[in-house]
Amino acid sequence: MAEQIYDLIVIGAGPGGYVAAIRAAQLGLAVAVVEKRETLGGVCLNEGCIPSKALLDSSELFAQARDKFAGHGIAIDPPRLDLPRMMARKDEVVKKLTDGVAFLLKKNKIARVQGTARLTGERDGAHGVEVTTPEGPQQLRGKRVLLATGSEAAAIPSIPFDGETVVSAREALCFDRVPEHLLVVGAGYIGLELGSVWLRLGSRVTVVEVLPKMLPNTDGQVADTLMRSLKKQGIAFRMETKVTGFAKGDGKAVVTVEAGDAKEEIVCDKVLVAAGRRPVTAGLGLEELGVGLEGGRIKVDDNYQSSVRGIYAIGDLIPGPMLAHKAMVEGEVFAERLAGQASVVDYGFIPGIVYTWPEAAGVGGTEEQLKADGVEYRVGKSPFMANGRAKCMDETEGFVKILATPDSGRVLGIHVIGPRASDLIAEAVTVMTYGGSAADIAMTFHAHPTLSEAMKEAALDVEKRAIHA
């Protein structure tokens, strides 16, 4: 029997890998996917984007029942937390989606192999991939190999992970009880989101951040507004503070922090380290093959090909923000370029979202970035306080801000903090992708009453002709 040589072998079935595999199969390629987990979907579906949003939604509902129902004329007994049921619901959501990915691979006739992959080199025009499976080693061969192994939580030397007291997001999504005091190291989106979950469910939450401001790549006014809101909700922030030591005692964690010349010990129950992520490249055999890396990331060309012919990479393995939607689009574009299509990724229009409450989202340049680059701009802004739907929802915190050129009004950036900012930002991405202007947004119908009207009002305000402000 002749050895099967696949047109494409994808290593890693996260958002980038499985999308690339499906699109390549749609374009007529014979595809195999290697994934070390029993379930598909990578970090995003199994221990990141999806379970965290499931818990964010559940904890938001719990907080609303406890704190806001009375204001809507809904009288209930104080809600009681059933944490095991909440976690079970989160797991059910994850299972449905990972099962869905498995169905899509099967539907598109993609071969699936569970195990850990390592590149073994090229022979007769095909790359070898050795897969260590539960049943033993398995050899695959493919004309091309796409690396999509994603990233993992980065550890801090002074406070290494132990999976019990010092945890990453993976374990923080699975606590079997609400920590009395949760210390979060890192004021990025992961730390803020998971800190919000456990705050709503009853934890005291302290966030320690070495930088002077949280979310440094976010519009400054949005970040400042979000910090004020989170402080009002109860999160304590220790900015310009670094962790320098850790010890356990009496069932508690004792974390040493330093701010300038001041040193302090913080006693807590759990420590969530959310200080960044790093690409997963170990064990793939990259050094042996001579695959070029820079700063821990794989260097690729416009077709996502590495320095070794036939070896490609996307997602968190290559430069750019470590976001699932970036990896998914790269997977799609990679497959289409492989098929000779002229597809491209519009890297300037990748939205960033923080799923706290209020939510924060942005795309394009921030005021700080535009000033640093010497770019002239106008600002249009609309507060949700002036939005009818937000008033009805009792969610009036935040605003929409549009930055546009003074002459043509072409949109340079849009930043939102407020209810459902994660959904509202889609309009902003579309407008910017097509080179639209603030006037284009202003002249477009926005149904009334909707949160999206704040986008139109901000666009009108660019020319100082807002109606409701």
N, C-alpha and C positions, 0 to 999 in steps of 0.2 A: 504494500500500500504506500503510495507516494506521500511524502511529508507535506503537511499543509503549511503554506506560507501565507500569512495574513497580509493584507494591504496595509493595515495599521494595528499596532498594539498600543493600547492606552493603559498606562500604569497610574492607578488612582481613580476612584469612581466618585469623587466629590462633584460639586457643581460644574467645574470646568471640564473634568474628565468625562463625566457621563453625557454632557451636552455635546462635546466634541465627538464622542463615539456615535451618538444617535445621528448627528448631522452627517458624519462621514458615511454611515450606513445608508442614510437617505440618498446620498449622492452615488451610491453603488459600490462602495468599498466593502471588502470583507474585513470585519473588525473583531478584535478580541479585547476584553477589559480584564485587567488584573487588579483586584482589591483585597487588601489584607483583612478587612473586617468581614464579618458574616453578613452584615447589612450594607447597603449601598448608600450613597449620598454624602460620604465624607464627614468632616467635622461639622459642616453647616447643618446637615439634617440630623446628625446623631447627637452632637454635643455642643452646638453653637447656635446658629441663627434660629432654627426652628424651636428647639426646646426652650430657649431663653425667651422667645416671643410668646410661647404658650404660657410660661410662668408669669411674664409681664402682664399678659391679658388677664390671667386668673387673679393675680395680686391687685390689679387695677379694679377689678369688679369687687373684690373683698374690701378694698379701701373705700370705694364708692358706697357700698352697702353700710359700712361703718360710719363714714363721715359725711356723705352727701344725700342719702336717700331722704332724710328728714326735710331737707330744704326743698325737695320735690313733692312734699306731701305724702311720702311713703313711710308709714310707721311700722317698724319691725323691731323684734327683740335684737339685742346686740348680736351680730353674726359671730359664729364660732368657726374657727379654722379646722378643717379636716385635711391636714397636710398629706397623709397617705393618698387620699382620693385626688387631691390636686396633682400630686406627682404621677399618679396612675393616668390621669387625663393627659398630662404632658407626654407620657410614654405612648399613649394611644395615638396621639397626633403624629408623633415621630414614626411609629410603625406604619400608619397608613401611607405616609409620604415615602418612606423607604421601600415599602412594598410596591408603591406606584412606580418608582424608578426601576425596580426589578422587572415589572411588567413591561415597561417601555423598552428595556434592553431585549427582552424576549420577543416582543412585538417586532422589533427591528432586526431580529435574527443575529444578535451580537453574542458571541461566545463569552461566557463569564467564568473566570478562574479565581478562586479564593486562595490567597497566599501572599507571601512577601517576594517581591520581584528584584532581580539584579541583572543588569546588562552584562552580557558576556562577549560582546564584540560582533563584528560583521564578517560574514562568510558567504561567498557566492551571491553578493547583492542583497543579503537579508541579515538583519540584526537578530542576535540570539538573546532571549530573555529566559533566565532560569527562575522558576517560581517554586518556593518552598511552601508546599501545601500541607494540610493536615494528614494527607495520605502519603506524603513523600514528595521528592523533587519532580518537577515537570518542566519540560523544555518546550518553549514556544519560539517561533521564528516569524519575523515580520519585515516587510520592506521599509517600514517607518515605525518609529516608536515615539509616542507622545508622553512626556513626563508631566503628571498632574497630581503630585503627591501632597500638595498643600503645605500647611504650616502647623506649628505647635506652640504652646505657651512658652515664653522665655522665662527661665529661672533667674533669680537674683542670688548671687553667691552668698550674701550674708543671711539669707533666709531660704534655704533649699526646700523644694516640695517634699512632703512626706505622704501626701494623699489623704491625710486625716485631719491634721491641724492646720498645716500650711498647704493650701489647695490651689488648683487652677480652676478655670471656669467649668471644666468637666465635673469636678466633684461638687462645686458650688451649686450646680443644677440638680443635685441629688441629695442634699442634706436630709437626714431623717428627723430632724427637729430644728426649730427656729433658734439660731444662735442668740444668746443674750446680748453679746457684743461682737460685731463683725468688723474687723479691720480690713480695709481694701487698700492695697498698694497699687497706685496708678489711677489717675483721673481721666482715663480714656473712656471710649464708649462701652467697653466690656465691663469695666469696674463700676461705672455709673449705672448701667442697666441692672446688673446683678445686685449692686448695692440698693437700688430702688426696690427690687423685688423683696429683699429680706427686710428692708425698712418698713414696707407696707404690711408685712406679715408679723411685725413685732420686734425686730432687732433694733438695737442701737448701732448705728453705722458711722464709722470714722474713715474718711478717705485721706490717705497720705500721698502727696505728689511732690516730686523733686523740682518740678518746674514752677514758675510763678503764676502761670495761668493753666487752667484745664483746657482740653481740646484745642491745642495750639494752632491747628490748621482750620479751625472753625472761625467764622466771622466773629470778631471780638465782641460786638454788641450782643450777638446771639449767645455766646459763651457766658458773658457776664449776666445776662438775663436768666439763663438756665441755672447758673450757680446760685443766684439769689432765690430762685424758686426751690431748688433742692435744699438749700439751707432752711428755708421756711418750712419745708416738709419735715426737716429734722436731721438731715445729714450734716455731720461736722467735717469741715475741711481743714487740713493741715498742709498748706502750700509751702513750697521751697523747703521741704523737709525730706530727708532721706532715711531709709532704714539701714541701721549699722549693726544690729545684733538681734539674736533670738534665743529664747530659752523656754523650757516648759517647767511649770511648777504648780502643784495642787490642782491639776486638771485644767489649768489655764495656760495660755500663751503669753509670754512676756516679751514684747517687742521693743527694742531700743531704737529711738529715732533721734535725729539731730537736725536742728534748724540754726544755722550759723554756729555760734559758740555754745548754744544751749543744747543740753542732752536730757532726754526724758525716757521713762519706761511706760509703755502703754500695755495694760492687761486686757486681754480679750479672750473669746472662746475659739474663734476661727480667724484665719488670715487668708484672704483671697489675694493672690498675687496676679495682677492684671497689668503688667508693665511691658506689654508688647509681645510679639510673636516672631518666630524665626522659621525659615523654610525647612522642610523635611527633605534632606538630600542624603543623609547617612545610609550606607548599605546599598545604594543604587549602582555602585561601581563607576561613578563619574570620573574619579581621578584616574583609574586604570585606563579608561577610554580617552582621556584627555579633554573632557568636556570643560569648557572655560567657565569660571565663576568670577564674580566681582562683588565683594561685600556680602558673600554668602548666597547671592542670587545667580542664576544661570544667565549668561549673556546670549541673547538671541537676535536674529535679524528681523526684517519686516514680515517674514513668513513664519516666525517663531522657531526657526531652525537654530540649533546651537552651533558651536564651533565644530561639531562632528556631524558630517553629512548623514541625514536620515534620522537624527535624534532631535526632537523638538521639546519645547517646554512652554507652559502657560500658567496663569494664576499666580499664586503666592510664591512660586519658584522664580519668577522674573520680576524686574523692577515695576514699581507702581503700588498703589494702595492694596492692602490685603482684604479685598471685598469679594463676596460671592458673585455679585452681579458683574463685576469686572471679569472674573474667571469664566463665567458663563458666556459672555459675549466673545471673549478671546477664543473659547472652545469652538464656537460657531464660526467665527471668522477664520480660524486656523483650518478647519475642514473645508471651507469654501475656497480658500486660497490654494489648498492642496489640489482642489479640483479645477484650478485655473481661473477662478472668479476673482474679480478685483475688489473684494470686500476689505473694509478697514474698520478699525476701532477708533471711535472719536474719544480719545483719551482726555480731551479738555472738558468733556461734559459728563464725567462720572459723578453721580450724586453721592454725597455722604450723609448718613442718617444716624441719629442717636435716638433709640426707642425708650427714652425716659418719658415721664409725663410732667410738663409738656414735652412733646417730641421736638427735636431740632433737626433740620435738614438744609442742605445747601448744595449748589452747583455753580461752577465757574469761579471767578475771582472774588476774594473778599475785599473789603475796604483797605485792610492792612496791606494785602498783596498789591492792589492797584496803586496805592500810594508809593510803595517801595519800588514799583516798576515805572513810576512817573506817568501813569495813565490818568488822563482827565476823565471824570465821570460825574453823572448826576445821581441823586438818590431819590427814590420814591418809596414811601412807607405807608403801611396801613395797619392800625392796631386791630386785633380781634375784638377789642372792646366795642368797636363800631360795627361789628358784623352781627346781623340779626340771628343767624343760625347759631353762632357761638354763644350769643346771649341766651337763646333757648336751651342750649346744652349746659349752660352755666360753666362754660369753659372759655373765658375771655382773656386769659393770660397770653401774652405774646404778640407777634406781629409778622407781617410779610415785608421784606425789604428787597427792592429791585435796584440794581446798579446798571446804568446805561450810559452810552456815549453822549456828550452834549450836542453833537451835530445830528447824526442820523437816528439817535435813540436806540441803536443796536444794543441788545442786552449783553452785559459783561458778567453778571452774576446775579443769582437770586437766592435769598436766605430766609428761612422760615423757622420761627419757633412758635409753637402753639398746638392746638388740637389737630391730630391727623396730618401733621407736617410731612410724614412719610409718604402719604398719598398725594398731597398737594404738589410735591416737588416734581412729579412726573410731567405736569404741564410745563414747568420751567425747563426741564431737560429737553422736551420736544421743541419748544420755542428756540432755545439756544442752538440745538443741533441744526436747525434749518435757518440759522442766521437771522432770527426774528428780532423785532424791535418792541419797545414798550408800547408803542402805538398799536402794534399787531395784537398784543394782549388786550389793550384797552378797548379795541373795536370788536372783540370777539364776545359772543354771548356767554355769559356765566349765569346759570339758572339761579333764581331767587326763591327761597333763601338757602344758600349753600355757603360752606366755608370758603369755597373757591372764589367767591366775590371779593375776598380780601386781596387776592392776586390782581384782579382787575383794578381795584381801588389803588393799590400800590403803583400799578402801571400808569394810571391817570395822574398820580401824584408826582411822577417823574417830570411832568410838564406843569405841575402845580394846578391841576384842574380836577382834583379828587372831589367827589360829590358828598361823601359821607364822613368827611373829616375836616 
